Amino acid sequence: MTGQVPPVLVGESAASPPVVRAGGGKLEFALGVLNGVLGDYLHRQDNGLATPMELFLDGQRVQLDRASLQRAYPAPTGRLALWVHGLAVTEAVWSFPGEPAVTYGALLEKELGVTPLYLRYNSGLHISENGEALARLLETLVAEFPSPIEELILVGYSMGGLVVRSACHVAAEAGHTWLSRVRRALYLGVPHLGSPLERLGKVVTWALRSIPNPYTQLVADVANLRSNGVKDLGFGNLLKQDWEGADSQAPLQNRRHPVPLLPDISHHLLVGSLGRDERHLLSALFGDGVVPLSSAAGRAGVMDRSPVFPQENVKVMAGVDHIALAHHADVYAQVRAWCERELP
């Protein structure tokens, strides 16, 4: 398979049922970027541009009551997949270029009968805040969904994977019922060990503020306008205690609390790579162009304060950059393989 659109949805006849789109136009794209950059500020100001966490289908929000869910998903299967986007985007990131109806979710629904659920949220909020909100949303979903849910597959792209892990931790602590439906979680280009780019931003801001010059301090103030969600990516913070009370004079202090992998969930990691393989110089230096290879693969050391992910469940995609991980035919082939695999 190459990076083109998978053939399964190309050339559908006019008699074929309509394919559900992830949704999102130019306005939604702009709002996704705005929320990624300033979403925490918009939320604090109770600004109407702040994106609430909701399910979306074909560009329309889906209310979490039984009647609305029945209308949105008139023929659901017992297997659902929740698709959680990353920073500064919306659920439209799952659409293949030039083919908005083609998404991993649409393909899995057609080929494996997995009903897709697309999440939209304010990626400028703390990851822990979105994790708590997602845990509550899924508890309501399970209670209101019009048919029994046998399995809930969680798929997180980039920051979305951290939100998924945070939500699972919250659910485990609170004893939520939805967690028992989760048997597998898929992480696509997720910075499990954090992002060096954001850590560099912290250091630059701290250095500028330390210079007793009003102009450089103004630049530092502007640079520090990065949202809480962006700042959490520095070390991959999942919990409130990871960032609460942080010392602004210690920009490289890793305060992250280890969050163990839940043993009843099969964890699968998909890693992008700029080079032709992971040993290529481009891959070693830049990973997928945004997330280092070791971070996306969960290859944790003692200083990372993170569990080591099962490396037998890691797949490195040669020549696939960070953006393409959300809509690439080769990636879909691996996603499908993980979703159709029988679990013990």
DARA-V825868 format. One record per residue. N is the residue number from 1. RES is the residue in three letters. PHI is phi in whole degrees, -180 to 180 (NA if undefined). Layout:
((N | RES | PHI) (N | RES | PHI))
This chain:
((1 | MET | NA) (2 | THR | -110) (3 | GLY | -81) (4 | GLN | -74) (5 | VAL | -63) (6 | PRO | -58) (7 | PRO | -71) (8 | VAL | -61) (9 | LEU | -108) (10 | VAL | -90) (11 | GLY | 76) (12 | GLU | -62) (13 | SER | -75) (14 | ALA | -64) (15 | ALA | -83) (16 | SER | -68) (17 | PRO | -64) (18 | PRO | -63) (19 | VAL | -88) (20 | VAL | -70) (21 | ARG | -96) (22 | ALA | -66) (23 | GLY | 100) (24 | GLY | 115) (25 | GLY | -118) (26 | LYS | -64) (27 | LEU | -64) (28 | GLU | -63) (29 | PHE | -61) (30 | ALA | -63) (31 | LEU | -67) (32 | GLY | -62) (33 | VAL | -65) (34 | LEU | -60) (35 | ASN | -68) (36 | GLY | -65) (37 | VAL | -87) (38 | LEU | -130) (39 | GLY | -61) (40 | ASP | -68) (41 | TYR | -64) (42 | LEU | -60) (43 | HIS | -66) (44 | ARG | -64) (45 | GLN | -84) (46 | ASP | 55) (47 | ASN | -79) (48 | GLY | -65) (49 | LEU | -80) (50 | ALA | -69) (51 | THR | -85) (52 | PRO | -77) (53 | MET | -78) (54 | GLU | -151) (55 | LEU | -83) (56 | PHE | -128) (57 | LEU | -142) (58 | ASP | 55) (59 | GLY | 82) (60 | GLN | -116) (61 | ARG | -71) (62 | VAL | -114) (63 | GLN | -72) (64 | LEU | -95) (65 | ASP | -112) (66 | ARG | -59) (67 | ALA | -65) (68 | SER | -66) (69 | LEU | -66) (70 | GLN | -65) (71 | ARG | -69) (72 | ALA | -73) (73 | TYR | -127) (74 | PRO | -69) (75 | ALA | -136) (76 | PRO | -73) (77 | THR | -98) (78 | GLY | -79) (79 | ARG | -110) (80 | LEU | -118) (81 | ALA | -128) (82 | LEU | -97) (83 | TRP | -106) (84 | VAL | -113) (85 | HIS | -73) (86 | GLY | -105) (87 | LEU | -71) (88 | ALA | 62) (89 | VAL | -136) (90 | THR | -125) (91 | GLU | -63) (92 | ALA | -64) (93 | VAL | -62) (94 | TRP | -77) (95 | SER | -74) (96 | PHE | -69) (97 | PRO | -55) (98 | GLY | 78) (99 | GLU | -136) (100 | PRO | -61) (101 | ALA | -81) (102 | VAL | -97) (103 | THR | -138) (104 | TYR | -57) (105 | GLY | -63) (106 | ALA | -64) (107 | LEU | -67) (108 | LEU | -66) (109 | GLU | -64) (110 | LYS | -71) (111 | GLU | -92) (112 | LEU | -120) (113 | GLY | 71) (114 | VAL | -100) (115 | THR | -74) (116 | PRO | -87) (117 | LEU | -122) (118 | TYR | -107) (119 | LEU | -96) (120 | ARG | -125) (121 | TYR | -154) (122 | ASN | -85) (123 | SER | -78) (124 | GLY | -85) (125 | LEU | -76) (126 | HIS | -57) (127 | ILE | -58) (128 | SER | -65) (129 | GLU | -67) (130 | ASN | -70) (131 | GLY | -63) (132 | GLU | -64) (133 | ALA | -66) (134 | LEU | -67) (135 | ALA | -60) (136 | ARG | -67) (137 | LEU | -61) (138 | LEU | -70) (139 | GLU | -66) (140 | THR | -67) (141 | LEU | -58) (142 | VAL | -62) (143 | ALA | -72) (144 | GLU | -103) (145 | PHE | -62) (146 | PRO | -72) (147 | SER | -138) (148 | PRO | -60) (149 | ILE | -99) (150 | GLU | -85) (151 | GLU | -146) (152 | LEU | -119) (153 | ILE | -91) (154 | LEU | -105) (155 | VAL | -125) (156 | GLY | -118) (157 | TYR | -107) (158 | SER | 55) (159 | MET | -55) (160 | GLY | -57) (161 | GLY | -67) (162 | LEU | -70) (163 | VAL | -62) (164 | VAL | -61) (165 | ARG | -66) (166 | SER | -63) (167 | ALA | -63) (168 | CYS | -64) (169 | HIS | -64) (170 | VAL | -60) (171 | ALA | -64) (172 | ALA | -65) (173 | GLU | -67) (174 | ALA | -92) (175 | GLY | 72) (176 | HIS | -66) (177 | THR | -77) (178 | TRP | -64) (179 | LEU | -64) (180 | SER | -68) (181 | ARG | -86) (182 | VAL | -90) (183 | ARG | -114) (184 | ARG | -148) (185 | ALA | -130) (186 | LEU | -115) (187 | TYR | -119) (188 | LEU | -111) (189 | GLY | 61) (190 | VAL | -94) (191 | PRO | -80) (192 | HIS | -60) (193 | LEU | -104) (194 | GLY | 96) (195 | SER | -122) (196 | PRO | -61) (197 | LEU | -62) (198 | GLU | -71) (199 | ARG | -64) (200 | LEU | -63) (201 | GLY | -60) (202 | LYS | -62) (203 | VAL | -66) (204 | VAL | -61) (205 | THR | -62) (206 | TRP | -62) (207 | ALA | -65) (208 | LEU | -64) (209 | ARG | -70) (210 | SER | -78) (211 | ILE | -87) (212 | PRO | -76) (213 | ASN | -139) (214 | PRO | -61) (215 | TYR | -73) (216 | THR | -66) (217 | GLN | -70) (218 | LEU | -66) (219 | VAL | -60) (220 | ALA | -63) (221 | ASP | -62) (222 | VAL | -65) (223 | ALA | -63) (224 | ASN | -80) (225 | LEU | -71) (226 | ARG | -51) (227 | SER | -68) (228 | ASN | -62) (229 | GLY | -63) (230 | VAL | -62) (231 | LYS | -63) (232 | ASP | -63) (233 | LEU | -68) (234 | GLY | -53) (235 | PHE | -119) (236 | GLY | 69) (237 | ASN | -63) (238 | LEU | -113) (239 | LEU | -121) (240 | LYS | -61) (241 | GLN | -70) (242 | ASP | -71) (243 | TRP | -117) (244 | GLU | -65) (245 | GLY | 76) (246 | ALA | -65) (247 | ASP | -85) (248 | SER | -66) (249 | GLN | -87) (250 | ALA | -127) (251 | PRO | -64) (252 | LEU | -106) (253 | GLN | -79) (254 | ASN | -89) (255 | ARG | -100) (256 | ARG | -64) (257 | HIS | -95) (258 | PRO | -59) (259 | VAL | -117) (260 | PRO | -66) (261 | LEU | -74) (262 | LEU | -69) (263 | PRO | -69) (264 | ASP | -85) (265 | ILE | -113) (266 | SER | -87) (267 | HIS | -100) (268 | HIS | -126) (269 | LEU | -120) (270 | LEU | -112) (271 | VAL | -119) (272 | GLY | -83) (273 | SER | -151) (274 | LEU | -70) (275 | GLY | -86) (276 | ARG | -75) (277 | ASP | -158) (278 | GLU | -73) (279 | ARG | -89) (280 | HIS | -64) (281 | LEU | -58) (282 | LEU | -60) (283 | SER | -67) (284 | ALA | -63) (285 | LEU | -84) (286 | PHE | -122) (287 | GLY | 59) (288 | ASP | -95) (289 | GLY | 100) (290 | VAL | -130) (291 | VAL | -110) (292 | PRO | -61) (293 | LEU | -60) (294 | SER | -64) (295 | SER | -71) (296 | ALA | -68) (297 | ALA | -89) (298 | GLY | 65) (299 | ARG | -88) (300 | ALA | -84) (301 | GLY | -105) (302 | VAL | -60) (303 | MET | -79) (304 | ASP | -81) (305 | ARG | 53) (306 | SER | -146) (307 | PRO | -67) (308 | VAL | -86) (309 | PHE | -77) (310 | PRO | -64) (311 | GLN | -70) (312 | GLU | -70) (313 | ASN | -104) (314 | VAL | -103) (315 | LYS | -125) (316 | VAL | -94) (317 | MET | -100) (318 | ALA | -67) (319 | GLY | 76) (320 | VAL | -112) (321 | ASP | -84) (322 | HIS | -60) (323 | ILE | -65) (324 | ALA | -67) (325 | LEU | -59) (326 | ALA | -85) (327 | HIS | -160) (328 | HIS | -139) (329 | ALA | -61) (330 | ASP | -67) (331 | VAL | -65) (332 | TYR | -59) (333 | ALA | -58) (334 | GLN | -73) (335 | VAL | -59) (336 | ARG | -62) (337 | ALA | -59) (338 | TRP | -68) (339 | CYS | -76) (340 | GLU | -94) (341 | ARG | -69) (342 | GLU | -74) (343 | LEU | -104) (344 | PRO | -66))
